[in-house]
Amino acid sequence: MKQNYNLYTTSDQEVWRRLFERQMQKLPFIASEVYLEGIEKAGFVANHIPDFDNETNPRLQTLTGWSVVAADGLVPIKEFFELLADKKFPASTWLRKIDQLDYLEEPDMFHDTFGHIPLLTNQDFCNFLAEFSKISLKYINHEVAVKFLQKLYWFTVEFGLIKEKQLTKIYGGGIISSSGESTYSLFSGVPTRVQYSIEEIFNTEVKIDAYQKKYFIIDSYDQLFQSLPKFEEILEQQLLVYQ
């Protein structure tokens, strides 16, 4: 599938601009420095939707060897991890409407692109994503394993926090792209915020239709990569229980 950049309307460009500017008023104070650097490295600006083929991918290829591939919408899980293992991140090409700025049930281009692509400029994060995907493909046909794989992805790539210079910052794409959760995740008294723990992630329920009740804080992106052998070890132990 191609992005078909010329099909974006003036209204689409306006939605991107509004969402981009709204988030960038907040993120310099609360987002991971690596993510913020990634915004610039990826070439993202307010005045136009990113052009994957002509702007984004040449930059990513030079930095980490990754690229963005266009997708119609949600990608089947096996195909999704096959793409990630091949250093290709699938991103929706459709954008929400002007009356959907605050909430959207299905991830759109702003979530996929603004939320996730900047971290693909960081090699440590890319190492984690590629290796995690290879592990995922080993267990993709095991229903119980898939649930645990989804948990790790959810509490890191989508809703992870990171400690940088003694401050807790956001990096998960689901938080980064959400105006409400980007502040709730750090400042609300409702959720708990705990140190990154594979064991605790295995025992934490995912909240799909509401803000999270628990967030996990990593110390570095390399920590994610280094935790994968332990993740697979615990996964194997869990699968023995379910046999």
N, C-alpha and C positions, 0 to 999 in steps of 0.2 A: 504494500500500500504506500502511496505517496502522500505527502503533506498537502499538495495542491495549494500552495501559498496564495495564489491569485484569487482563490475563492473566499478568502476572508473578507468580510464586509467592513464598512466603516464602523458599524455597531460592534463588531467583534474586536476591532482595534481599540475602541473606546472602553469595552469591558476589561481588556487586558490592562490598559492604562490605569483605570480606576483601581483595580485589584493590586497592581504592582505598586502604585503610589501609596495606597492605604497601608500595605504591609511594610513598605520601606520607611514609613514614618515610625514604625515600632521596632523593626528587626535590628537596626544598628545597636540597640541597647540590650537586646535579649537573645539574639541568635549567635550561634557558634561563629567564631572568627573565620574558621575554615569555610563555612558556608558563605559568609559575606564576601570573602575573597573570591569564592567560586562564582558569585553573581557577576563580578567584573570579568573574571577569566572566561566565563561562558559567553560574555558579550551581551548580557540581558540589560535592556533599558526599558523605560516606560513608554516611549513613543511608538514602539511597534512590536508585534508578536514575533518571537524568535523564528528565524528561518532555519530549519534543521540542516538542509543540504548545503546551503551557501554560507551560513554563519556558525551555527552551533557545532556541527560535526567536525569541520576542519580544526576548530579550537580544541575539542576534546581529543581528537586523534593525536594531535601534537603533544598534549599534556599527559594522557593516560592510556591512549589506544582504544578508548571507548567511543561509542556513537549512539545516537538516538534513532530509533526506527518508529515510523508512524503506525498507529493502531486505530481500528474502528472504535474500540471501547475496551471493556475488560477482556484480557487475554486468558485463554485456558491455562490452568496452572502449569501443566507440563511444558507447553510452548513458552510460557513466561520464563520458566527457569532455564530452558534451553537457550533462550535469547540472552539471558544474563550470563550464563556460563560462557557464551560466545562474545561477551563484552558488548552487548547491545541492549539498550534500555528502551522498552516499548512505551510510547507516550501517545495518549489520545490526541487527536487533532481538532476535535470539536470544542467549542468554548461555551460556557454557560451564558444565559441571557441576562440582560441588564437588571431584571427583577429577581435574579437568583444570586446576587452578590454575596449574601450572608450564609446561605445554606444550599447544599447540593447533595443528593443521595449518592450519585455515582461520580467517581473521580473524572474530572474533565482535564483539558489541556493545562489549565493554570495549576491545578494540583500536581499533575504528572511532571510538568516542565519546571515551573517556578519552585515547586516543593522539593523535587528530587535531583534535577540535573546539575545544579551548582556543586553538589558533593562529588559528582563524577569527575571533577577536576582534581580530586585528592586521591593519591595513589593508595594510601592505607585503606581508605573506605572502599575503593574499587577492589582491592585484594580481598577484603571481607566479602563483598557482594558476589564476586566470581566464585570464590571457594565455597561459600554457603550454597550457591546454586548447584554446584557440582555434587555436594552432599545431598541436597534436596532431590536431585534426579536419581540418586541411588535408592531412595525410599519413596519415590513418587507414587508407586502402586500400592502402598501400605496406608490404609485409611487412618489408622491411629497415628502413624508417623507424620502424616501430612498435617494433622491438627497441631502437633508440637512444632513443626517447621513454620507453620503460619504464625504461631505465637511468637517465636523468636523474631521473625520478620516484622511483625506488628509492633513489638515493644522496642525495636531498634530503628529500623529503616523508616517506619511510619510515625512512631510516637516516642522516640528516644530523646533523652536529655544528656548533656555532657558537662563535665566540670572543666572550666578553662580559667586559669589564673585565679583560682579560688572562688570563682563565680559559677553558678549553675546556669547553663544556656540551653536553648532548644536547637535540635538538628533534624528531628524526624519530619519527613515531608508532610505528614498529616497535620502536624502542629504548625509548621512553617507557613503553610498555605491557608491556615484558618485564622481569621481575625480574632475570633473569640477564644479559641483554645490556645493561641500563642501567648496570651496573657494569663489565662486560667491555669495553664500547666505549671507556671512558675509562681504565681502570686495568690491563687485561691487557697483557702484553708481546708477545702474539701478533700482533695486527693492526697495520698501519701507519696513521698519521693524517696526511693531507696537506692542503695548502691547496686550496680549491675550484678545480677546473680542468675546463672543458668538454672539452678535448682528452683529459685523462686519464680522465675518466668514460667517454668513448667507447671507451677501450681497456681498461676494467676489467670483469671478469666479475662477474655478479650471483650471489650465494650465496643460494639460496632455502631450503634445508633445513638450514642451519647458520649460526652466527654469522659476521658479515662478516670478511673478511681485510683490508679497507681501508675507511677512513672519510674523508669529505671535510668540511673545516672552512670554513664561510662566515664573513665578518666582519659581515654584517647580513642581514636579510631583504630589504632593498631591493637588495642585491647580486644576489640570485636573479633578481629582476625585470629588473634592468639587464643581466643576462647573456643574456637570451633572444634578442636579435638575433644575438649571436655564436653561440649554440646553433643557430639556424636556418641561419646561414651555413655552419657546419661540417657540419650535416646535409645540406645541398644538395651540398656537396663529396663527402661520403661516398656519396651516392646516385649521383653520376656514376661513381664507382669500380665500383659494383655493376651498372651498366647493361649 
